[in-house]
Amino acid sequence: MDLTHASDLLGQILERTHLRGRIYCRTVARAPWGLRFAPTATAALHLVIAGTCQLTQGGEVIALGPGDVVLLPRGDGHAVADSPRSPKLRLEDWLATRGEGESSYVLGGSGVESRLLCGCFAFDEPGAHPVLRLLPERVHLRGASEEARALLPTVALLEREYERGERGASVIVSRLLDILLVQVLRAWADAQTSGGAGWLGALGDRTLASVLGWMHAEPGRDWTVSELARRSGTSRATLARRFASEVGVAPHEYLTRLRMQEAAQALREGQDGLAAIAGRVGYESEFAFNRAFRRVMGLPPGEYRRRARGELSPSQGHPQ
């Protein structure tokens, strides 16, 4: 990791966790209309290009207007409609009606028109993703806000590229979605009070950004608060206090979570045995590694590897 760019830790993590964004429909919706989105392992994204609609999530109904951007990082089930009372089609059923080569969908009746872009972001292990788990169940930037207006050029390019579908459009759309996600995350982090954005907010602090960068560069190293404090030119007590206040956990707990994320990636993608992976992420004892992995990830590393590779269904696993 290039520690001269520790403040870009967000970008490095998104690349390392295989961010994959896609737009799956551009909707021209005329009242009455409605779509129902089932729970999913991806983060859902809705962009209101024009008009208004209602987002229903759990027991809440949220009014959306022109320029609004909504990110649902948990992939919770929800619905979008002109009115909560309107009939709602299942997304997958509606997408199945798309004609060959169509980039836009027309939905609903003959009433007031709205335009939306709907998409998603997929990551490796979304439930344990180091960025997504920081976020609330919904990030909503209202179109009239300064933060949402700053996104307008990106959204306009995204809609144009998706609608035209010209040569290389899929690459451009993917890159624009990367940009849009980072812009949304920045806007959310900037709006939080001290400590409210976890390590994402702490990247605005040069000292903490450097400490986080060192940890991410060598997660298997036996980092102590004293060594990190010495490197960053502050005292152990000051660093421990600032880290816990801004990041939300003590340095040792953050390092443990980081190690388990590294181990999870190795379990999914590599062939090394548990002992080798344990050593790589800083554990001399395979037993201690197994215990830490289960505490952070919710299941033993061997079972995690089998599930990740489709060798074990969730119903076959150990009770949690």
C-alpha positions as CSV (number, residue, x, y, z in Angstrom):
1,M,0.0,0.0,0.0
2,D,1.3,3.5,-0.9
3,L,1.3,5.2,2.5
4,T,1.9,8.6,0.9
5,H,-1.7,8.3,-0.1
6,A,-3.1,7.0,3.2
7,S,-6.1,9.3,2.9
8,D,-7.1,7.3,-0.2
9,L,-7.6,4.2,1.9
10,L,-11.3,4.3,0.9
11,G,-10.4,3.9,-2.8
12,Q,-7.9,1.1,-2.1
13,I,-10.4,-0.8,0.0
14,L,-13.1,-0.5,-2.6
15,E,-10.7,-1.8,-5.2
16,R,-9.5,-4.7,-3.0
17,T,-13.0,-5.8,-2.2
18,H,-13.9,-6.1,-5.9
19,L,-16.5,-3.4,-6.2
20,R,-18.9,-4.1,-9.0
21,G,-21.6,-1.6,-9.8
22,R,-24.3,-1.9,-12.5
23,I,-27.4,-0.2,-13.6
24,Y,-30.2,-2.7,-14.3
25,C,-32.9,-0.3,-15.5
26,R,-33.7,3.2,-16.6
27,T,-37.4,3.6,-15.8
28,V,-39.9,5.9,-17.3
29,A,-42.8,5.5,-14.9
30,R,-46.3,6.9,-15.2
31,A,-48.8,6.9,-12.4
32,P,-50.0,4.5,-11.1
33,W,-46.9,2.4,-10.9
34,G,-44.8,0.5,-8.4
35,L,-41.9,-1.9,-8.1
36,R,-41.1,-4.3,-5.3
37,F,-37.4,-5.1,-4.6
38,A,-36.7,-8.4,-2.7
39,P,-33.9,-8.5,-0.1
40,T,-30.6,-9.1,-1.8
41,A,-26.9,-9.4,-0.9
42,T,-26.1,-6.3,-2.9
43,A,-26.4,-2.6,-2.0
44,A,-29.3,-1.0,-3.8
45,L,-29.2,2.4,-5.5
46,H,-32.0,4.7,-6.7
47,L,-31.5,7.9,-8.6
48,V,-34.5,10.1,-9.2
49,I,-33.8,11.9,-12.5
50,A,-37.2,13.7,-12.8
51,G,-40.5,13.7,-11.0
52,T,-41.4,12.3,-7.6
53,C,-42.0,8.9,-6.0
54,Q,-42.3,7.1,-2.6
55,L,-39.8,4.7,-1.2
56,T,-41.2,2.2,1.3
57,Q,-38.6,0.5,3.6
58,G,-39.8,-1.4,6.6
59,G,-42.5,0.7,8.2
60,E,-41.2,3.9,6.7
61,V,-42.5,5.8,3.7
62,I,-39.9,8.4,2.3
63,A,-40.8,11.0,-0.3
64,L,-38.3,11.3,-3.1
65,G,-38.0,14.2,-5.5
66,P,-35.9,15.3,-8.5
67,G,-32.2,14.8,-7.9
68,D,-32.6,12.6,-4.9
69,V,-30.0,9.8,-4.4
70,V,-30.8,6.8,-2.2
71,L,-28.3,4.1,-1.2
72,L,-29.6,1.0,0.7
73,P,-26.3,-0.6,1.8
74,R,-27.8,-3.6,3.5
75,G,-29.8,-4.7,0.4
76,D,-33.0,-4.6,2.5
77,G,-36.3,-5.4,0.8
78,H,-38.2,-2.3,-0.2
79,A,-40.6,-0.8,-2.8
80,V,-40.6,2.3,-5.0
81,A,-43.9,3.7,-6.4
82,D,-45.8,6.8,-7.2
83,S,-47.9,6.1,-4.1
84,P,-47.7,3.5,-1.3
85,R,-51.2,2.4,-2.4
86,S,-50.3,1.6,-6.0
87,P,-50.0,-2.0,-7.0
88,K,-46.3,-3.1,-7.1
89,L,-44.7,-5.5,-9.6
90,R,-41.8,-7.7,-8.5
91,L,-38.6,-6.3,-10.1
92,E,-37.6,-9.6,-11.6
93,D,-41.0,-10.1,-13.2
94,W,-41.0,-6.7,-14.7
95,L,-37.4,-6.9,-16.0
96,A,-38.3,-10.2,-17.8
97,T,-40.6,-8.2,-20.1
98,R,-37.8,-6.1,-21.5
99,G,-37.4,-6.3,-25.2
100,E,-34.1,-7.1,-27.0
101,G,-31.8,-4.0,-27.1
102,E,-34.0,-1.8,-24.9
103,S,-32.2,0.5,-22.5
104,S,-35.3,2.1,-21.0
105,Y,-38.5,0.6,-19.5
106,V,-41.9,2.1,-19.5
107,L,-43.9,1.3,-16.4
108,G,-47.4,2.1,-15.2
109,G,-50.4,3.9,-16.6
110,S,-50.9,7.3,-18.2
111,G,-50.5,9.7,-15.2
112,V,-47.7,11.9,-14.0
113,E,-44.3,10.8,-15.3
114,S,-41.1,10.2,-13.3
115,R,-37.7,8.9,-14.5
116,L,-35.4,6.8,-12.4
117,L,-32.1,4.9,-12.6
118,C,-32.0,1.8,-10.5
119,G,-28.9,-0.1,-9.9
120,C,-26.8,-2.0,-7.3
121,F,-23.3,-2.5,-6.0
122,A,-22.0,-6.0,-5.3
123,F,-18.9,-6.7,-3.1
124,D,-17.2,-9.7,-1.7
125,E,-18.9,-10.5,1.6
126,P,-21.3,-7.5,1.6
127,G,-22.5,-8.1,5.1
128,A,-19.0,-7.8,6.5
129,H,-17.8,-5.1,4.1
130,P,-15.6,-2.6,5.9
131,V,-17.3,0.3,4.2
132,L,-21.0,-0.9,4.0
133,R,-21.1,-1.9,7.7
134,L,-20.4,1.7,8.7
135,L,-23.5,3.0,7.0
136,P,-27.1,3.3,8.4
137,E,-29.8,1.3,6.7
138,R,-30.4,4.1,4.3
139,V,-28.3,7.0,3.0
140,H,-30.5,9.6,1.4
141,L,-29.2,12.8,-0.3
142,R,-32.0,15.1,-1.1
143,G,-31.9,16.8,-4.5
144,A,-32.0,20.3,-3.1
145,S,-29.0,19.7,-0.9
146,E,-25.5,20.9,-1.9
147,E,-24.2,17.4,-1.6
148,A,-26.7,16.0,-4.1
149,R,-26.2,18.9,-6.5
150,A,-22.5,18.1,-6.6
151,L,-23.4,14.7,-7.9
152,L,-25.5,16.0,-10.9
153,P,-22.7,15.9,-13.5
154,T,-21.9,12.3,-12.6
155,V,-25.6,11.3,-12.7
156,A,-26.2,13.1,-16.0
157,L,-23.2,11.3,-17.6
158,L,-24.4,8.0,-16.2
159,E,-27.9,8.4,-17.6
160,R,-26.6,9.5,-21.0
161,E,-24.1,6.6,-21.3
162,Y,-26.6,4.0,-20.2
163,E,-29.4,5.3,-22.5
164,R,-27.2,5.5,-25.6
165,G,-25.4,2.2,-25.1
166,E,-22.6,3.2,-27.4
167,R,-19.3,1.4,-27.8
168,G,-17.6,1.0,-24.5
169,A,-20.6,2.2,-22.6
170,S,-20.5,-0.7,-20.1
171,V,-17.0,0.3,-19.0
172,I,-17.9,4.0,-18.7
173,V,-21.1,3.2,-16.7
174,S,-19.2,0.9,-14.3
175,R,-16.5,3.6,-13.7
176,L,-19.2,6.3,-13.2
177,L,-20.9,4.1,-10.6
178,D,-17.6,3.8,-8.8
179,I,-17.3,7.6,-8.8
180,L,-20.9,8.1,-7.7
181,L,-20.5,5.7,-4.8
182,V,-17.4,7.4,-3.5
183,Q,-19.2,10.8,-3.8
184,V,-22.1,9.5,-1.8
185,L,-19.8,8.0,0.9
186,R,-17.9,11.3,1.1
187,A,-21.1,13.3,1.5
188,W,-22.4,11.0,4.2
189,A,-19.1,11.0,6.2
190,D,-18.9,14.8,6.0
191,A,-22.4,15.1,7.5
192,Q,-21.6,13.0,10.6
193,T,-20.6,14.2,14.0
194,S,-17.2,13.3,15.4
195,G,-16.9,9.6,15.6
196,G,-20.1,9.0,13.7
197,A,-18.5,7.8,10.4
198,G,-16.0,5.4,11.9
199,W,-12.7,5.0,10.1
200,L,-14.2,6.7,7.1
201,G,-14.5,9.9,9.0
202,A,-11.1,9.4,10.6
203,L,-9.4,9.6,7.2
204,G,-9.9,13.4,7.5
205,D,-7.4,13.3,10.4
206,R,-3.8,13.1,9.0
207,T,-2.5,11.2,12.1
208,L,-5.3,8.6,12.1
209,A,-5.2,8.3,8.3
210,S,-1.5,7.4,8.6
211,V,-2.2,4.9,11.4
212,L,-4.9,3.2,9.4
213,G,-2.7,3.1,6.4
214,W,0.1,1.3,8.2
215,M,-2.4,-1.2,9.6
216,H,-3.8,-1.9,6.2
217,A,-0.4,-2.2,4.6
218,E,0.8,-4.9,7.1
219,P,-2.2,-6.4,8.9
220,G,-0.2,-9.4,10.0
221,R,2.4,-7.3,11.8
222,D,2.2,-7.2,15.6
223,W,1.2,-3.6,15.8
224,T,1.2,-2.0,19.2
225,V,-0.4,1.3,20.1
226,S,3.0,2.5,21.3
227,E,4.7,1.9,18.0
228,L,1.9,3.5,16.0
229,A,2.0,6.5,18.3
230,R,5.7,6.8,17.9
231,R,5.5,6.6,14.2
232,S,2.7,9.3,14.1
233,G,4.5,11.6,16.5
234,T,2.0,11.5,19.3
235,S,1.6,9.8,22.7
236,R,0.2,6.4,23.2
237,A,-2.7,7.7,25.4
238,T,-3.6,10.4,22.9
239,L,-3.6,8.1,20.0
240,A,-5.7,5.4,21.8
241,R,-8.2,8.1,22.8
242,R,-8.5,9.7,19.4
243,F,-8.6,6.4,17.6
244,A,-11.4,5.0,19.8
245,S,-13.3,8.3,19.6
246,E,-13.1,8.7,15.8
247,V,-13.1,5.1,14.6
248,G,-15.5,3.7,17.2
249,V,-13.3,0.8,18.4
250,A,-9.9,0.5,20.0
251,P,-6.9,0.0,17.7
252,H,-6.4,-3.6,18.6
253,E,-10.1,-4.4,17.8
254,Y,-9.8,-2.6,14.5
255,L,-6.7,-4.6,13.7
256,T,-8.4,-7.9,14.5
257,R,-11.4,-7.1,12.2
258,L,-8.9,-6.1,9.4
259,R,-7.1,-9.4,9.8
260,M,-10.3,-11.4,9.6
261,Q,-11.2,-9.6,6.4
262,E,-7.8,-10.4,4.9
263,A,-8.2,-14.0,6.1
264,A,-11.7,-14.2,4.6
265,Q,-10.4,-13.1,1.2
266,A,-7.7,-15.7,1.4
267,L,-10.2,-18.4,2.3
268,R,-12.5,-17.5,-0.6
269,E,-9.8,-17.1,-3.3
270,G,-6.8,-19.1,-2.3
271,Q,-5.7,-22.7,-1.6
272,D,-3.6,-22.2,1.5
273,G,-4.4,-24.2,4.6
274,L,-5.7,-22.6,7.8
275,A,-2.3,-22.6,9.5
276,A,-0.7,-20.7,6.6
277,I,-3.5,-18.1,6.6
278,A,-3.4,-17.8,10.3
279,G,0.4,-17.0,10.2
280,R,-0.1,-14.5,7.4
281,V,-2.6,-12.4,9.4
282,G,-0.5,-12.5,12.6
283,Y,-1.5,-15.6,14.5
284,E,1.0,-18.1,15.7
285,S,-1.7,-20.4,17.0
286,E,-4.3,-21.8,14.6
287,F,-6.7,-22.2,17.6
288,A,-6.4,-18.5,18.4
289,F,-7.1,-17.7,14.7
290,N,-10.1,-19.9,14.6
291,R,-11.5,-18.3,17.7
292,A,-11.0,-14.8,16.5
293,F,-12.4,-15.6,13.0
294,R,-15.6,-17.1,14.5
295,R,-16.1,-14.1,16.8
296,V,-15.7,-11.5,14.0
297,M,-17.2,-13.4,11.0
298,G,-19.8,-15.5,12.8
299,L,-18.6,-19.0,11.8
300,P,-15.4,-21.0,11.8
301,P,-12.9,-20.4,8.9
302,G,-13.3,-24.0,7.5
303,E,-17.1,-23.6,7.3
304,Y,-16.7,-20.1,5.9
305,R,-14.5,-21.5,3.0
306,R,-16.9,-24.2,2.2
307,R,-19.9,-21.9,2.1
308,A,-18.0,-19.3,0.0
309,R,-17.2,-22.0,-2.5
310,G,-20.7,-23.4,-2.6
311,E,-19.8,-26.6,-0.9
312,L,-22.1,-26.1,2.1
313,S,-25.6,-24.6,2.3
314,P,-26.4,-22.3,5.2
315,S,-28.8,-24.9,6.7
316,Q,-25.9,-27.3,7.0
317,G,-23.7,-25.0,9.1
318,H,-23.3,-24.8,12.8
319,P,-25.9,-23.0,14.9
320,Q,-24.8,-19.4,15.7
